[in-house]
Amino acid sequence: MSDPVAQLRSIMARLRDPVHGCPWDQQQTFASIAPYTIEEAYEVADAIARDDVADLRGELGDLLLQVIYHAQMAQERGAFTFDDVATDICHKMIRRHPHVFGSEPGAEAPDWEAIKDDERTDTGQTSAMDGVALALPALLRAFKLQTRAARCGFDWPSPDGAKAKIEEELAEFAAAGSDAERQEEAGDVLFSVVNVLRAHGVEPEAALRHANAKFERRFRAVEANADRPLRDMPPDELEALWNAVKREGEAAAS
């Protein structure tokens, strides 16, 4: 078969065949496959973050398989096909890029957010909050919800207001008297931090991924430099090791 996408679709149809298919694949549903879809998207992002182009090729294949998988299950229901999915995204990209595909190529780029707002209206969505996926990572979803609200004028006049809100929420967290209250106030603290980052044009999910990677890298170096298990070392020695690793990393980056 010369068309690899057609071949992949044929493979998936065979795996899902109710008589001759794979028992595991036959049992899957949209809900059971969704976690794998999310995982594959993160693995694509991880390959990009590591600048591993060879790995990216494989991870994109895994992600494409997820699209084929969902489309096959939808086709079995008579809902839509893979061709419908591809057609819809083609139409969307053309609609969102009239300066490229319209009657006046090269014209000024349109207000994409306004186009998206029109699309939401056309699909019956009435709130600015509609369409922000529940399955998004919490920090990213907070960022998107705040961005939607800000486009409606619901925003702090300046970042100073958002910064003051962090102090307020931290005080409320400290005063919380139960586990339920602490969880509630902790969420408010994180939401306020996202607001400050957004005001300065920082995407919080990407920032936290970077911080996680930096912490892991430094911690592994501390482990490698320690002369005994970390649990056996006093806090001052651990801090000295950490600071030494930090200095080495800063020197290497300069």
HELIX and SHEET records of a PDB file:
HELIX    1   1 PRO A    4  LEU A   15  1                                  12    
HELIX    2   2 PRO A   23  GLN A   27  1                                   5    
HELIX    3   3 PHE A   30  ALA A   49  1                                  20    
HELIX    4   4 VAL A   53  ARG A   77  1                                  25    
HELIX    5   5 PHE A   82  ARG A   96  1                                  15    
HELIX    6   6 PRO A   98  PHE A  101  1                                   4    
HELIX    7   7 TRP A  112  ASP A  122  1                                  11    
HELIX    8   8 ALA A  138  ARG A  151  1                                  14    
HELIX    9   9 PRO A  159  ALA A  175  1                                  17    
HELIX   10  10 ASP A  179  ALA A  199  1                                  21    
HELIX   11  11 PRO A  204  ASN A  225  1                                  22    
HELIX   12  12 LEU A  230  ASP A  232  5                                   3    
HELIX   13  13 PRO A  235  ALA A  253  1                                  19    
END                                                                             
